């Protein structure tokens, strides 16, 4: 009876972010990130472009699909934190329906992170795998606010890599704590320097091409 063929397993993250463990089987690979394509014909909203041009780079704040139904509470918290840190902010609604109000705050809906993050001073997010990757690709420091599942892991990696201050768990989130974390992130130039260098190195990888090449080898075999 023919032996069952072992199928390869691909992990779509950078080995610069999480090195491949030495004890993994040979068929389990870390290829590098697989980046989504930007929507065809997409253009940024004029209001967002005007806001970005009206002052220094803002901080992005968004929690993705986390905290649904907590928009009002989080909106007040975020507005207070932004004022306390003395920064401008672009705040993404996400599933929480987050909508902070203030002279230096612009609420936004869904839009490509690869376009926006590169234009920010830092990104405050829930440390989901995709948002974490987008921030690393943009070369900007982060304020990770992990909520659940794998998010504490990615938040810890950002801190270990030196591109973020110590993670602020969501259950410990207050306006004061968030203001302090934002200040710690943007005030230390080492965070941005490390983020820029890591992004430069990640840009040399092509995770999608690595997978396609490996699949081609497997199919031909």
N, C-alpha and C positions, 0 to 999 in steps of 0.2 A: 504494500500500500504506500502510495507516494506521501512523503512527509508534508505536513501543512506548511505552506509558504508563510514566512514571517513578514508582516506588513510594516512598513516604516511609519513612525509617528513623528510629526513635526510640531515644534513649539514656536509660535510666532512672536518671539521677543528677542531682544539683543543679548548676546552673551556678555556684552560690556555692562549690562544692567544686572543680569543674573547669570553668572558663569555656569556652563554645563557641568553638572556633577560628574565626577570621574567614575562613579560606580553605575551609571546608567548603561543599559544595553546599547550596543552599537547601532541598532535600528531606531533608537530614539534620538532625534536631532534637535538642536537649537539653531534656527536658520537666520534669525534677524527679524525685524518687524515687517508686517504686511500692511502697507499704507492704503487707506481707502482713496478712491479717486474723488477729486473735487467735482461737485455737480456741474454738468455742462452748461455754460452760459451764465453761471452764478456771478452776481455782483453784490458787493456789500451795500447795505442800506445807507442812503445819503446821511441820515441822522447819525449813524455810527461813524462814518467817515468824518463828519463835522466835529463830533465829540473828540475823536482821536487827535484831530489837528488843532483843537482849541487849548491844549495844555500838554503837560508831560505825560508819558505813557501811563495808562491806568493799570490797576490791578484787576484781573478777571476773578469773579467769584461765581461759582456754580456747583451744585451738588448732583447733577445728572438726574438719574431716576430715583434718587434717595429722598426720604422724608416727604412723601406725598401728603398733601393736606396741611402742611406746616408753613405754608407760604407767608401768612401774616406775621407769625411769631418770628420766623427767620428773617423776614424783610426788615422788621424793626431792629433786630439784633445786628444785621449786616450794616444797616445805615449808621447805627451807633458806632460800630467797629471802624467803619471807613472814616467817620469824623474823628474818632479817637486816634487813628493812625495818621491822619492828615494826608490821605491819598485820594486820588480819583479812582473810580471803579466802574467797570462794566459788569452788570449782574444778570446772569442768565436764569430764566424762569425755571426751567427743568420741570420735573414731575411735582415738585413741591409747590409750583406756582409762585416762586420767589419774585418779589417786585419791591426792591428798596427804593426809597424816595430821598432826594437830596440834590443840592446844586451841583455836586461833583459825582453824581451817580447816574448812569444810563442803563435802564432795564432793556434787555434784548431777548429774542426768542432763539430758536435753533439756527445755527450757522456753522460753517466749517471751522473747526478748531485750528487747523493748520494755517489758515489765513489770519485769524485773530490773535492767537497766542504769541506769534512772533512780534506783535505790536504792543505787547504788554510789559509791565515791569515785573510781574509775578502772577502766578495762577494759584488761586485757592480752590481746591476741589476735593472730592471724596476719595481720591486715590483708586478709582476703578482702573483696570488694566489699560483700557483704551485711552482714557483721559491722561493717565500717567504717561503713556507713550507719546501722546501729542505734545505734552509739555516738554518732554525730553527732546523731541525732534525740533521744537522751536528754540531750544537753548535758553529757556527762562527758568528762574528758580521757582519753587513751589511751596505752598503751605498746605500740606496734606491733612485732611480732616476725615479720617476713615470711619466708616459706619459699620460694615459687616463683611462677612465672607472673606475674600482674598484681599480686601482693601488694607487691613493693617499690615499685611506682608509688603505690598507695594509702597505703602507709606514709610515703612521701616527702611526699605531699599533706598528711597529718595534721600532719607536722612543719612544713611550709611555712605552714600555716594557723594555727600557734601553739597547737594543742590537744594536742600531744604532744611529748615530748622526742625527741632523735635516735633513729631506728629502731635496734632491736637485732636484726640478722639471726639467724635461727634457728641457723645453723652456728656462730655466736659465742656462743650461749646458755650461760651458766654461772649457778650460784646467786648468785655475787657480782655479776655483771653485771646480772642481773635485779633483785636487791635495790637496786642503785644506780639503775637505770632507774625502778623504782617510786617510790623516794624522790624522785628528780628530778621525777617527774610530779606527785605529791601535795603536795610541799613548796612548789611555785611556784603561788601563787594565780592568776597570769596565765593558766595553762593552763585552769583551770576557768572563769574569766571569759570567755575567748574562746570556749570550748565552749558556754557558756550563751547567749552572744549569737548564735553561729552557729545553734544549735538554734532560737532564737526566729525567726530569719529563714527557716530552712528550713521551719518550721511554716506559713509563709504560702503555701508552694507546694503545688500539688496535681498531681503528675505524672500520675496515672491519669486525672484529669478532662481534662487537656490532650491526652492520647492519644485519649480517647473523642471529644472535640470535633473533633480533627483527622481521625479516621477517619470521623466523620459528614460532615464537609465533603468528604472524598475520595469517599465512597459516593454522596453527593448529586450530585457533579459527574459 
